[in-house]
């Protein structure tokens, strides 16, 4: 008896009922392995732009594929869209965890009274500000901005978020306005 790899379904030639089911249903089997090969790098890049840690981004990308594989309902949707939406959400969740951790480390540093590397601002200050503002936006708005910043087309963004492409421009404009407003509120105009 062979073990089934989580990213590969095996269909036995000696199993006539399974083969007949595949032929009669007309539905192709869900091929997570091909999807993984085709979309892993881009999924990891989407997450890496959010969390700024390529190794963690790859871990989260694998987690997104595992979630897809374990969710049979997602197999009946546009899998790429579901995957990118899940990847962005995992990245945003990680960003929120990082922000909480940073806040607590900052409080601890003040109690200790010694400066930490995080207290010394450099070129990463602007990126940290952007990440912080993104973490305060609604998940839908943050997802729109992040996916669009990855050079995904309107059609790809709409598929990833399960939206009507015709309304994407308006929603994206509102998300950009919300981002600008929150950024100015927190940091002033630059």
PyMOL commands that set and color helices and strands:
alter all, ss='L'
color gray80, all
select helices_A, chain A and resi 16-25+32-51+54-70+72-75+79-112+117-119+125-136+139-149+154-160+165-187
alter helices_A, ss='H'
color red, helices_A
deselect
rebuild
show_as cartoon
